[in-house]
Amino acid sequence: MGNVEEKHLKELCGKKVRVFMNNGYQEKGVLAEFDERVIVIKSEHTGCPYIIYKDNVSTVKPM
């Protein structure tokens, strides 16, 4: 994992984010945790945690 990516995700941890997937889908929620392969967010709508593989993510933006 690159230093820039790790720094960006650490700053967003615990905050509301919008995750943009490579296929155009978007998921909104709170960034719960991450590692070198996945991002875990808690859904804004259901509160359920979702595991998203970083290979499928194009952008993570704060809300």
Residue frames as a rotation matrix with the C-alpha (Angstrom) as fourth column:
MET 1
0.590 0.807 0.000 0.00
0.807 -0.590 0.000 0.00
0.000 0.000 -1.000 0.00
GLY 2
-0.137 -0.641 0.755 1.35
0.596 -0.663 -0.454 3.40
0.791 0.388 0.473 -0.93
ASN 3
-0.732 -0.233 -0.640 2.05
0.672 -0.403 -0.622 6.01
-0.113 -0.885 0.451 1.72
VAL 4
-0.903 0.428 0.041 -0.30
-0.399 -0.870 0.289 8.51
0.160 0.245 0.956 0.06
GLU 5
-0.177 0.870 -0.459 -3.18
-0.165 0.434 0.886 6.02
0.970 0.233 0.067 -0.03
GLU 6
-0.187 0.053 -0.981 -2.64
0.830 0.542 -0.129 4.95
0.525 -0.839 -0.145 3.58
LYS 7
-0.925 -0.202 -0.322 -2.40
0.346 -0.798 -0.494 8.56
-0.157 -0.568 0.808 4.79
HIS 8
-0.701 0.712 0.036 -5.61
-0.516 -0.542 0.663 9.51
0.492 0.447 0.748 2.92
LEU 9
0.021 0.750 -0.661 -7.57
0.113 0.655 0.747 6.57
0.993 -0.091 -0.071 4.34
LYS 10
-0.473 -0.245 -0.846 -6.26
0.845 0.146 -0.515 7.17
0.249 -0.959 0.137 7.88
GLU 11
-0.994 0.104 -0.025 -7.53
-0.096 -0.972 -0.216 10.76
-0.047 -0.213 0.976 7.69
LEU 12
-0.402 0.898 -0.180 -10.96
-0.674 -0.157 0.722 9.52
0.620 0.411 0.669 6.58
CYS 13
-0.604 0.149 -0.783 -11.27
0.394 0.909 -0.132 6.67
0.693 -0.388 -0.608 9.11
GLY 14
-0.576 0.484 -0.659 -14.39
0.738 -0.037 -0.673 7.20
-0.351 -0.874 -0.336 11.25
LYS 15
-0.580 0.345 -0.737 -15.80
-0.346 -0.924 -0.161 9.82
-0.737 0.162 0.656 8.87
LYS 16
0.498 0.812 0.304 -18.58
0.102 0.293 -0.951 9.74
-0.861 0.505 0.063 6.29
VAL 17
-0.625 -0.720 -0.300 -17.27
-0.308 -0.125 0.943 8.89
-0.717 0.682 -0.144 2.83
ARG 18
0.696 0.677 -0.240 -18.50
-0.512 0.234 -0.827 8.16
-0.503 0.698 0.509 -0.66
VAL 19
-0.341 -0.786 0.516 -16.77
-0.127 0.583 0.803 5.23
-0.931 0.208 -0.299 -2.37
PHE 20
0.439 0.396 -0.807 -16.81
-0.831 -0.163 -0.532 5.24
-0.342 0.904 0.257 -6.18
MET 21
0.257 -0.294 0.921 -16.41
0.129 0.955 0.269 1.82
-0.958 0.050 0.284 -7.81
ASN 22
-0.764 -0.636 -0.112 -14.79
-0.084 -0.074 0.994 1.16
-0.640 0.768 0.004 -11.18
ASN 23
-0.668 0.570 0.479 -18.18
0.741 0.452 0.496 0.18
0.066 0.686 -0.724 -12.63
GLY 24
-0.585 0.410 0.700 -19.80
-0.010 -0.866 0.499 3.50
0.811 0.285 0.511 -11.62
TYR 25
0.414 0.738 -0.533 -21.60
0.549 0.265 0.793 2.24
0.726 -0.621 -0.296 -8.50
GLN 26
-0.392 -0.483 0.783 -21.35
-0.367 -0.698 -0.615 4.42
0.844 -0.528 0.096 -5.39
GLU 27
0.233 0.413 -0.881 -21.62
0.731 0.523 0.438 3.44
0.642 -0.746 -0.180 -1.74
LYS 28
-0.003 -0.161 0.987 -22.00
-0.427 -0.892 -0.147 5.95
0.904 -0.422 -0.065 1.09
GLY 29
0.785 0.294 -0.545 -21.15
0.349 0.517 0.781 5.31
0.512 -0.804 0.303 4.70
VAL 30
0.748 -0.556 0.363 -18.63
-0.648 -0.490 0.583 5.63
-0.147 -0.671 -0.727 7.49
LEU 31
0.258 -0.762 -0.594 -15.13
-0.371 0.489 -0.789 4.32
0.892 0.424 -0.156 6.81
ALA 32
0.957 0.196 0.213 -14.67
-0.272 0.361 0.892 1.81
0.098 -0.912 0.399 9.63
GLU 33
0.293 -0.907 0.302 -11.28
-0.244 0.235 0.941 0.30
-0.925 -0.349 -0.152 8.79
PHE 34
0.855 -0.110 -0.507 -8.98
-0.497 0.106 -0.861 -0.76
0.149 0.988 0.036 5.97
ASP 35
0.347 -0.848 0.401 -5.93
0.056 0.445 0.894 -2.83
-0.936 -0.288 0.203 5.15
GLU 36
-0.585 -0.708 -0.396 -3.79
-0.330 -0.239 0.913 -3.41
-0.741 0.665 -0.094 2.08
ARG 37
-0.948 0.197 0.248 -6.60
0.317 0.572 0.756 -5.24
0.007 0.796 -0.605 0.22
VAL 38
-0.166 0.985 0.052 -9.99
0.844 0.115 0.523 -4.09
0.509 0.131 -0.851 1.50
ILE 39
-0.854 0.132 0.504 -11.97
-0.321 -0.895 -0.310 -1.14
0.410 -0.427 0.806 2.82
VAL 40
-0.484 0.745 -0.459 -14.74
0.849 0.526 -0.042 -1.70
0.211 -0.410 -0.887 5.39
ILE 41
-0.866 0.298 0.402 -17.53
-0.314 -0.949 0.028 0.86
0.390 -0.102 0.915 5.51
LYS 42
-0.644 0.758 -0.098 -20.74
0.526 0.347 -0.776 0.92
-0.555 -0.551 -0.623 7.52
SER 43
-0.506 0.505 0.699 -23.62
0.748 -0.146 0.647 1.64
0.429 0.851 -0.304 5.18
GLU 44
-0.961 0.205 0.184 -25.36
-0.249 -0.932 -0.262 4.98
0.117 -0.297 0.947 5.54
HIS 45
-0.229 0.959 -0.169 -28.73
-0.700 -0.041 0.713 3.31
0.676 0.281 0.681 4.91
THR 46
0.573 0.513 -0.640 -28.60
-0.072 0.809 0.584 0.08
0.817 -0.288 0.500 6.93
GLY 47
0.540 -0.460 0.705 -25.65
-0.841 -0.271 0.468 0.50
-0.024 -0.845 -0.534 9.29
CYS 48
0.909 -0.199 0.365 -24.34
0.171 0.979 0.109 -2.87
-0.379 -0.037 0.925 8.09
PRO 49
0.070 -0.952 -0.298 -20.63
-0.450 -0.296 0.843 -3.19
-0.891 0.075 -0.449 7.42
TYR 50
0.988 0.151 0.006 -19.53
-0.053 0.381 -0.923 -3.81
-0.142 0.912 0.385 3.83
ILE 51
0.052 -0.986 0.159 -16.18
0.190 0.167 0.968 -5.16
-0.980 -0.020 0.196 2.68
ILE 52
0.961 0.173 -0.217 -15.06
-0.154 -0.316 -0.936 -3.57
-0.230 0.933 -0.277 -0.56
TYR 53
0.361 -0.869 0.339 -11.99
0.807 0.473 0.353 -4.86
-0.467 0.146 0.872 -2.37
LYS 54
0.122 -0.398 -0.909 -9.63
-0.059 -0.917 0.394 -2.02
-0.991 0.006 -0.135 -3.27
ASP 55
-0.793 -0.408 0.452 -9.19
0.372 0.263 0.890 -3.49
-0.482 0.874 -0.057 -6.78
ASN 56
-0.181 0.844 0.504 -12.78
0.967 0.060 0.246 -2.38
0.178 0.532 -0.828 -7.44
VAL 57
0.521 0.363 -0.773 -12.42
0.626 -0.778 0.056 1.15
-0.581 -0.512 -0.632 -6.02
SER 58
0.206 -0.446 0.871 -11.59
0.787 -0.454 -0.418 4.18
0.582 0.771 0.258 -8.14
THR 59
-0.471 -0.305 0.828 -12.06
-0.090 -0.917 -0.389 6.98
0.878 -0.257 0.404 -5.57
VAL 60
0.017 0.460 -0.888 -12.81
0.972 0.198 0.122 7.52
0.232 -0.865 -0.444 -1.88
LYS 61
-0.484 -0.113 0.868 -14.07
0.158 -0.987 -0.040 11.03
0.861 0.118 0.495 -1.08
PRO 62
-0.870 0.230 -0.437 -15.14
0.424 -0.107 -0.899 12.64
-0.254 -0.967 -0.005 2.18
MET 63
-0.087 0.911 0.404 -18.75
0.840 -0.151 0.522 13.80
0.536 0.384 -0.751 2.39
